[in-house]
């Protein structure tokens, strides 16, 4: 089977698997991350085959929707790629990308690095910023039944990984606990440039949000 055929099969697999996924983690999220990754990869020395497979499979079973189990996604990706006849080296690289791509809170050290992971991680983080990032954040908050905003519940900037994963804080807190931190955690020059622009957009949104909350008409 050719690489092109494997990529097409992977797209079909991901679309089918995520057909009922929450709106911020569905096929369209995957598609945006893939497009972001392709754009970033143009300026990086990477294996585009691994970047493509990693971007397509990075959220095949997000632990947030599987009771915090971080093993389901990597396992599901490994089984699928084996069925496609992908080499062991490529499979293991893609699996390590899936295991290490997510923002986990608590400043936990990343256990694996590669240029391909750097590209996909930036691509994924860009989808958590700007207008799309704002939309996804409130969509997920609504999906989880979280409060929009509560001034009595302050953002926790020193959460452990466990606390981050179990947090049920108001949606607006997530901007301070994660989204506004991403700009300074980008890996590539292209990623940093785009993240900077989207970061400013989010700051402007928050400024307007709090003006309206405070009755500044």
N, C-alpha and C positions, 0 to 999 in steps of 0.2 A: 504494500500500500504506500502511495506517495505521501509526502508531507502535506500537500494541498488537500488530498482526500481525507487525511486524518484531521486536519483543521476543520473541514466542512462537517465531518462526523461529530467533532467536538462541539461545534456550534449547535447542531441539531440536538445533541445530548443535553447541553446546558439549557437551551430553550425549553425542552420538554421538562427537565427537572425543576426549573424555576417558573413554570407557567402559572402557579398560584402563589408566588412569593409576595411578600410585603413590597409595596411600591418603590421603596428606596433600595431594595436589594434584589430586584428582578432582572429579567433579561436586558432591559434598557440600561440599567446600571452597568451590567457587564459590557454592553456595546459601547457605552461612553468610555469606560476604563480602557477597553481595547483601542479605541480611537486615540485616547490620550497617550497610551503607551506607544503606539505607532509614531505619533508625532514626536514624542520625547526621544525615541530610539534613533531617529534620524541623525541626532547629534551625539550618539553614544556608540561605543564599540561593543556591541552585544550580539548574541545569537537571536535573531528575530523569530526563529521557530519556537524557541523556549519562551521568549517574551509573549508570543501569541498564545501558546498553550497555557502559560501561567496566568495571563490576563483573563482568558476565557474561564478557567477553572478556579480562580482565586476565591470565589464566594459560592462554590457549588453546594456547600452545606455550612453556612455561617453558624458559629457556635451559639450566637444570640438566640437562634431559633431552634436550638437542639439542647436546651437545658444546660448550656455552658460547656458542652462536650466538644473539645477542640480536636478530637481524633476523627470525627466522622467525615469532615471535608477531605483531609488528606487521604484517608482510606478509600473514599469513594472515587477520588481522582486516580489513585494508583490502580484500582481494579479496572476502571474504564480504559486507562492508557495501556495497560497490559493486554486488554482485549483487542486493542487497535494495533498491537505489535510494535509499540514504541520501545526504543532501546532502554535498557535498565538505567543508563547514565542520564538520559533525558527525563525519565520518570522520576528518578530520585531528586533531580534538580527542581522539577516542577513541584514536587511534594514539599521540598524544603521551603520553596517560595510561599506556598499556601500556609505552611506552619508558622511563617515568620512575618507575614505581610501586615498583620493587623496592629492597630494602635491598642495597647492593652492597659494603659494607665499605670500609675505607680512607678513610672520611669524604669520599667523593667528592661534589662539589657537584651538586645536582639541576639539570638543564638547563631545566626547564619547570615552571611553577606555574599552578594554577588552583583555584578553590574546589571544582570537581568532583573534581580529582585529590586534593585535601586530604581529601575525604570518603572516597573509595575507598581511598586509602593507609592511612588510619586503620582502615577496615573490614578491610583485609587484615592489617594489623599486629595487630589484636585477635585474629585467628584464629591468631596465632603466640604468644599469651599464654594464661595460665590453664590449666585442665585440658585443653582442646583443644590448646593449644600444646605442652604436655608430651607428649601422645599423638602428635601429628604429628612432633615432634622425634625421638622414639625409633623411630617407624615408619620415618622417612626414614633414620635411622642404620642400622637393620636392613636396609633396602632396599639401602644402599650397603656393607653388611658392615663397618661401623665398630665399634670397641671401644666398650663401654658406658662405661667409665671406666678411666683409667690415671693414677695420681697422679704418675707420672714425666713426663707430658706436660702442661705447664701451658697454660692459655688464652693465646692471643696477642691482646692488646688493641690492637695497632698494625699489623694486617695491611693490606697494600695490597689494592686490588680484585682483582688477579690472584691473590694469595695466598689471599684469602677464597674465591674461586671454586674453587680447586684443593685446598683443605684436605681432609685425610682424618683430622683429629684425632678423638679420642673424642667420642661424642655429648654427654656432660655438659659439655664445653668450649663447646658452642654456646650454652649458656645465658649464658655470660659474654661471648662474642664477638658475640652479637646480641641474644638475647631480653631480657636484663635492661637493655639499652640503649634499648629501644623506648619505654618509658614516657615518657622525656624527649624523644622525637622525634615525639610526636603533634601533629596540626595543629589539632584542634578541641576545644572544651571538653568535649563529650560523649565524644569519644575519650579524652581525658586522664582523665576520671573513671572510665570502665570499665577503662582500662589500669591505673590505679592499683590497683584491686581485684584484677585478675588478676595483677599484679606481686607483690602480697603473697602470693597463693596459691602462686606459683612459688617465692618465697623460703622459704616454710614447707616446700614439698616438698623443696627442696635441703637445708634444715637436717635434715630427717628422713633423706634419702638418705645424707648424710655420717655421721650418727649410726650408721646401720645398717652402713655401710662400715667404721666404726671399731670395730664390735663393741659399741656402747652399747645393750645389750638392755633 
